[in-house]
Amino acid sequence: SARLPVFASDSQNINVVVENFGQVASGPAVLKLEQLQDGNRKEIGQTKLTSLSPYGKTNVTLTPKIKFEKGKAYDFVLTIRTSDDVVSTFTFQTTPVE
């Protein structure tokens, strides 16, 4: 599972904490952050996740492909998927640049 992404105030980087709440190790996966706009998804960034031990945790950093407007709220979807399955989907709204 991924926590709410944190948009760094001093840069455009996005930090995401990913945790394995299961009792077995997770396999490799891909974390992808997309912006939802007018019913369409636009990829913001993605990264590969290594296997996590049971109850393990890792921090990943994404560098967005777009620049966010100051004070504007955006809708996002964060997805973690293995090669053949969507493991987690998280939809949220935030203002990346205050």
N, C-alpha and C positions, 0 to 999 in steps of 0.2 A: 504494500500500500504506500502511496505517496502522500506526504503532508502538503499543506497549502504552500505553493511556491512563494519565495520571498524575493522581491525585486530590489536589488541593491540600490541604495540612494545615491551612491557615489559613482556608479557606472551603470551600464546597460545589462549587466549580468543578472541571471535568475538562478537562485539557489533552491534546490529541492532535496528534502530528506526522504529517503525511501527505506521502509522497514519491512521485515518479514515477520508477521505475527503467527506464523505456522510452526508446527513442531517438526517439520521436515525442511531440508534445504530447498531454496528456490533455484530454478534453472536460470540460465542467461535470458535476458529480455531486453526490450527496447522501450525507453520512456520517450513519449512525444508530447509536446505542448503545441496546441493549435488555438488560434483565435477564431471565435464564432462571429460571423458577420453576415447578416442578411441570409441566413440559412446555409451559408457556405463555411467551410473550414479552410483556414490559411495556416500553413505550418510556421511556427515561430522558432522551433528548435527541437532537436532530438539527440539522444545519446544512448549508447549501449550500457546495459547494467550487467555486472558480473553476478555469479551465483551468490546468494546470501545464506549464511548458516541460519538455523532456527533462531528466531528472535533477534537476528542480526540487523544492522542498520548501516546505511552508507549515505554520503552527501554527494550530490552531483551538481554541476554548474552548466547552465545553458547560456549561450550567447545568441540573443534574438536576431532574426534576419530582418526585422523592421525596427524603426524608431517609434516609440510611443509618444503621443502628445501629452503635454503637461496638464494635469487636472482632469483628464478624460478617463471615464470608466470603460473597461473592455470586458467582454465575455470570453472565457477560455474553457477548453476541455483538455485534461491531462490524461493520457492513456498509457498503460503499461501492457505490453503484449509480448508473448513468446512467439516462436516461429509459427505456431498454429492456433493460438488462442488469445483472446483479450482477457487479461488477468484482472485489470482494474481500470475503471473510468471515473473521473472526478471532474464535475463541471462547477465553475465558480466565476464570480465577477469581482474585479478589483481595479483600482486606479494605480497603474504601475509607477507613474511619475507624479508625485504630489505637487 
